[in-house]
């Protein structure tokens, strides 16, 4: 699942005949394609810019551009999955606008709501830039996708194209600027179409005067009329198009009223979206921008530790230090280097702060300074620390939690499971000295205390590990160093799951998995005690756990309850049979570029047909749908998708697979399982002789409760945010238990009990308040849970919010020329010029000044006594008489300052730079379509 609140969620397929660029695959360009092409454009530009900065070569990939070949061109082939995921997350939020804001004209630039639409875009840009600055990339992606929608609709729904403009309206992304002359409310803009011919229905004086207008629209049962003489949007669902003047002006597809201009509108939408992404890139810098779109060199995986720091953990912390140092040193400069690192310490009563960095040396130093101290009782805040890590770790992460104590905050179990499901994160517990060995620690002076993790407490960690597809490894402190081999294995790039299963009662069972040509290093993990197994290869050869001389298992490691088997690679179907009277878990992994993403969807209940990605669990006992996307291959196809019972048997629910193009597949399931399940995908890469098999490590479950909520996704610290929600069920009457928690620890209120009549719904509200000093760009995940009256069923919804301090600063920094010294002559090689410049920003202060044109000596320093002002000196040969620098303030407003050896300063906004680079010099960045 791709999260929602979605730490990352998936895309939507939505058929809307008269609302926006079309969304289903076809000849016309739709929002998905426009968004993807613009992101690919901007990513190539960022990678090219980074290569120029580093003095390395950059080669453009062959067209058509794809996530796979763009990632490869960026030297980040291992990031193709996270790159694809980022694109899909942005696409989701773009397309969701047509469901959540279907009747809000401002989000579609309908009804001449140009000023309101511009504010949505520019306010959203502030939030995106602030989130990037705080490295909250998923929050940035969600807001970015949302504001792309009105930006793109401007070119389809307004008459910008009909007015003859060939370039984007750059002022749409600049707050406080005019986007053009807008038609007065009383001014007629259209005449009726000549039958089905609407090519000349915009009035001549509107065209001649370069007056902006857009179509009015109304849909049953929400029909509204339009002012006299105004244009309509058009299309069979638009009731206003049947009122004089009849017809419409939208260019959403080739079949639209102005479909003859669809290609030009789509190309302008791509260029405008690329332009907005360029503004974000210049504000963030190349590396940060690339992280936002999921591109990183080395492994795309993060290394995340959640560590108990109470006094008895000194040995465990020493192991964390050792394994961190080993991973960093052994993976420097390789494809296995983690993209970034996360550390969350916890004890009692505290937990955190969360530390996140991509700096190897800094993270190593932070871990080296961890100390074991404090902790006065038998329980620690382990789930609070885990919740914080899950709220910040990227989708599909691996988290390793070290502890020797029970959880004090057991009430967070369901919240943690919800976060695991929404982020598809695997959590591995490294538990030392549980029921086997007493835990000793000193507190209250030198008096020893003896503590231990009881069986029931250990089971909580096992349940969470099972839910995530991870391991609950129980060892003594002396055995812990040997058990951490799992961390170094998961730190490798492109780790995929071939099989995941668990048995809670202990029983004999057989499992099959496929190793295809793309898989290397197939490895089996088993947790459990007193068990035996038999491995069978594709050739029929077998090896038992008691056989130490067989050829199928190249190495075996057993420590505590954890067993690792390294398999010889043989392509084909393998089998493993496990015999045990105790519970056990089984996971088979390998390394492969081919993997999959998916999300659950449901039919839209709005005015338009289509599918909406779920922020909650799917409904149990009814038909369901998934959207699946293959990553790592442009030629792979899906042949089978099954929901496989994960803990009590191997019963499968097969889905009907329908290709949607571009590696995307819609899967329909007759009945969603009522028990826990995993998602298994089978398919084949073109040219391969064998199928591939991949599986979600995360366990999922459906629910008979439905939970919905919607709210603005930005709020200002110091203000109260209200989030209304609705719970519904077809079950018996009773009191539903409500729980709400947020990752920021902010003050909140909510009803703890709501009475629900069977077959009906009930409403409640959660309120949140962030302290006034909360940094702008911070994010918070709100999880609302509902539990059935008998406690056997639950559901949740997760919402992600961005915290923004102000939307008032939209002015880029200014450049003041202090001095220029130039003795340039005709023989330029013998002379030089030099300038001194003060860069100021009256509100937020200067954040960054970069040289973007010129090869002279460029230096910056802070003005004495004023950290918000930057002084610049530049010296160059007279043979290079021009320089240009990028100036960015602390909220992301971007400008450029240009100087020459003789002329005065030229100050402008970054879009002029973008148009020069992306449309003229790098014209092949913009996808061109044949005119129809």
PESULUR-V691694 format. One line per field, one symbol per residue. burial: + if it has 16 or more other ideal C-beta (glycine too) atoms within 10 Angstrom, else -. A space follows every 50 residues. Layout:
burial = ???
This chain:
burial = ++++++++++++++-++++++++----+++++++++++++++++++++++ +---------+---+++++++++++++++++++++++++++++++++++- +++-++++++++++--++++++++++++++++++++++++++++++++++ +++++++++++++----++++++++---+--++---+++++-+----+-- +++--+----+++++++++------+---++++++-+++++-+-++++++ ++++-++++-++++++++++++++++++++++++++-+++++++++++++ +++++++++++++-+++-++--++--++--+---++++++++++++++-- +--+++-+-+--++-++--+-+--+--+++++++++++++++++++++++ +++++++++--+-+++++++++++++++++++++--+-+-+-+-----+- +++---++-+++-++++++++++++++--++-++-++-++++++++++++ ++++-+--+-+-++++-++--+++++++--+-+++++-----+-+----+ -++-----+++++++-+------+-+-+-+--++++++++++++++++++ ++-+-+++-+++++++++++---++++++++++--+-+--+++++++--- --+-+-+--+--+++++-+--++--++++++++++--+-+-+++++++++ +++++++++-+-+++++---+-+-+++++-+----+++++++++-+-+-+ ---+-+-----+-+-+-+++---+-++++++++++++++---++++++++ +++++-+-+++++++----+---+-------++++-+++++--++++++- ++-+-+-+-+-------+++++++-+++--+-++++++++++++++++++ +-----+-+++-+++-+++--+--+++-----
